[in-house]
Every structure is written in C-alpha cells, then in structure tokens.
Amino acid sequence: MKYEKLFSPITINSLTLKNRIVQSPSHMIYTTYEGYVTDRFKSYYWKRAENEIGLIMTGGCRFDDSGCVYGMMSLSDDSFIPGYREFTDGCHQRGAKVGVQLFHAGAYTKKENCLNGAYPMAPSAVRSGFTREIPREMTLQDMEQLIEKWAAAALRAREAGFDLVEILCSAGYLLCQFLSPLTNQRNDQYGGSFENRCRFPLEVIAALRKALGPDYPLTLRLAANDLVPGGNNLEDAVRFAKLAEHAGIDAIHVTAGWHESKVPQITGDVPRGSFAYLSQAIKDAVSIPVIAANRINDPAIAEKLIALESCDMVGLCRALVADPRWASKAKAGEESLIRRCVGCNQGCLANIFQNKPVQCVVNGTAGRESAFTASRRSVKKSSWSLAAVRPDVPLPSLPLSWDIRWRFGKRRIPWAAS
C-alpha cells in the first residue's frame, strides 16, 4: 500500500481506529432548527463513512441554549437520542467510528441565535470581536450549571452510540475565552493568572471524565495559537495541553486561530500542512495521540506528517466536503482522481456565517447525497435518464424530442419530432 502509515490502525483509550484519517468537526446546518437529526444530515456523513474514513467527528453539538449557533445539532435533552442512535448505527454499519463535539460559543453566540430566552454569556462582559455584542459575565452558579449540562450531554452522546466525545477549546469559543487574558478579565479564582484562567476548562474536562468513566474516549479540540495580538501563543497552549492530559484527555485535535484572527488559516493561498508545527510542539509535550489539522488535503502530505512524527493522525474537513471518496481513492492509489478543495470557503464557511447550509463549489452533491441515488458512471450511457438519477422525481410531460435529449445527453435524434 502506498500510504502505509496513513492507513495503519491507532488506538485512542479503548477505541481502535482502522486508519489515521479523521473527518474534523464542522458546523453544517443539516439538522432541524431545534437540532434533530435529518435524512440530509445522515446521508452526508454516511457517504463519507462508507469511503474508508477512520473517525468521523460531527460538530458542533448544542447542550445549552445560551451557547449555540443557528441550525446546530443538539443533545440538550433525551428526545434527541433515538435519532442520533440511528445515525451512529448507520456509521458503524458502513465501517466508520463516529464522535461528537460538544459546543458552547460563549461570547461568540449572537443574541438572535440563543434559544428559549437565553442570553450570551462569557467569562467577562467584554465586547466580542466576532459578534460585536457584549455578553453577560458568567456567575459561579452559571459555571456549575453549565458543567452539569456538559456532562449530561456527554452521557447522552454515549447512549446515542457515539464512540467518542470531544470538548471544544478552539476558534475563540467559550473555553478559549476563559484561557485568554483578552476575554477573561475576572478578579476571582477563574481569572488573572494562567493557572486561574485554566481552572474552568480543566473542571469541564474532569467532570466529563468522571461522568464517562476511565475507558470512554475523551478528546480536546485545541487552538495551539490564538493568532490574536495579546492572546495565547504556542507556549501557553503546550502548558495547557499537559494539564489537559493530566485531567483526563485521551487525544488532542490541534488547530489554530480564532474567528477574528487576521492570519489566514484555511484559504487556498495557505500552503498545505503549514500549521503542522503546532501539532509537532503539542506532540512533543504529551504522550497521547495528536491530530494535525488545517489545509491537509493531500494524502502525500498526510503520510509525510505522520512519518515525520509531526502528528499521529490527520484531520480533514473541507477536503471531505469536496470529495467524500478522498480516503478510498488514496487507499486505492488513485490520488490523482481526488477532487481537491480549492480553499475558496464560499459554499462552506461563507454559507455558515450567513446561516445557510454548507455547499461546495467543486462538489455539487455535498449536502444533497440523498438526492443522488445513482451516478452517471453507474448507469449505462445509452439508458441514462433523469429517472435513473432522481427516481423520486417523475419525468414531466414534454414533447418527445425533449425527453430524448434528457435521456441521451441532449443529442439530437434525427427521427425525433421537433
């Protein structure tokens, strides 16, 4: 096999993965407004699950009404469990393990996106550079209640069949806000010194570890550099990664930057694998598996990063939006056939910030997998028709010539009526 290290197994706590490829968590807006699973959500991930992905990470997932974004999946109560159980069963049947990222945006929550009368809250009442709004400062009671909800959602995730739970501490969301001196201006035991700023995130980790038990995989999505002037840098992230491992984290998913960062991270002009120095630094400091992310959309780059021990696994997000068969093509040695993400961020990131479902400029089927039950390649050219691709859509009553053009790729048939 050409990419032997990429397709070698690895273990996270008690969970064994068949390869080192992780579908990184990303908000998709494929669920209902309340956060219930849909056919669109299931078919999107199931398409990737059947194509050699080792671990699929969904994300983010709401568990509190004050910290969500529009159209986010939810495990805020037991009513969500049956639907996501069906989803995880489908992933397992297709050969992939699946995890969920529990999400709280903190000051990055817009007031209009809060549910049931909630209001955005954060470590301090500091104007957000992302939403341009001022959240309310969290009380000690808020923190205690939020930890309880976080742990309860983790238990629901396990009951729903998820193989792994991830805690979000990246992109400038709530736990990042506690760690940063820019957004954490508290004067109590949760603010001030680096140790105090780490206190709440470590309490979250400890609570989830206690609730889930010692053998259930618990991972952390970590911003290894805020890329915001005055924020935390790589040295701070390394210090926190060590503390997180000690608190019970089983793997660290390394990324970079906040949403308000001015340093490009995932655009097309960013060289592939250029942020792997961050995962390298974290890997050198901890003894648990480390996942590298950001612009790793080439299997040769992924193989090289693992071979050089810059990481143990690679996280792909938009690369798998662009081509759900990325992993299966790489495994078969058909990497030249991979449909590459061009890093335009138009149908994915731009759509999300406008509360629109993810689409892709190089993959028109992304998010519409259930509508395409057969491809042109799987149907004989002479018999291809709209009915073969969309059996749920009846052919309209049109003149014979139009029906023939549909069936034969718009080629004119001499005897067809005009």
Secondary structure as GFF3:
##gff-version 3
##sequence-region A 1 418
A	DSSP	beta_strand	10	12	.	.	.	ID=ss1
A	DSSP	beta_strand	15	17	.	.	.	ID=ss2
A	DSSP	beta_strand	21	23	.	.	.	ID=ss3
A	DSSP	alpha_helix	39	49	.	.	.	ID=ss4
A	DSSP	beta_strand	55	62	.	.	.	ID=ss5
A	DSSP	beta_strand	73	74	.	.	.	ID=ss6
A	DSSP	three_ten_helix	78	80	.	.	.	ID=ss7
A	DSSP	alpha_helix	81	93	.	.	.	ID=ss8
A	DSSP	beta_strand	97	103	.	.	.	ID=ss9
A	DSSP	three_ten_helix	106	108	.	.	.	ID=ss10
A	DSSP	three_ten_helix	111	113	.	.	.	ID=ss11
A	DSSP	beta_strand	121	122	.	.	.	ID=ss12
A	DSSP	beta_strand	136	137	.	.	.	ID=ss13
A	DSSP	alpha_helix	140	159	.	.	.	ID=ss14
A	DSSP	beta_strand	164	169	.	.	.	ID=ss15
A	DSSP	alpha_helix	174	179	.	.	.	ID=ss16
A	DSSP	alpha_helix	194	212	.	.	.	ID=ss17
A	DSSP	beta_strand	218	223	.	.	.	ID=ss18
A	DSSP	alpha_helix	234	247	.	.	.	ID=ss19
A	DSSP	beta_strand	251	255	.	.	.	ID=ss20
A	DSSP	alpha_helix	276	285	.	.	.	ID=ss21
A	DSSP	beta_strand	290	292	.	.	.	ID=ss22
A	DSSP	alpha_helix	299	307	.	.	.	ID=ss23
A	DSSP	beta_strand	313	316	.	.	.	ID=ss24
A	DSSP	alpha_helix	318	322	.	.	.	ID=ss25
A	DSSP	alpha_helix	326	331	.	.	.	ID=ss26
A	DSSP	three_ten_helix	335	337	.	.	.	ID=ss27
A	DSSP	pi_helix	346	350	.	.	.	ID=ss28
A	DSSP	alpha_helix	351	353	.	.	.	ID=ss29
A	DSSP	three_ten_helix	369	371	.	.	.	ID=ss30
A	DSSP	three_ten_helix	376	378	.	.	.	ID=ss31
A	DSSP	three_ten_helix	381	383	.	.	.	ID=ss32
A	DSSP	alpha_helix	386	389	.	.	.	ID=ss33
A	DSSP	alpha_helix	400	407	.	.	.	ID=ss34
###
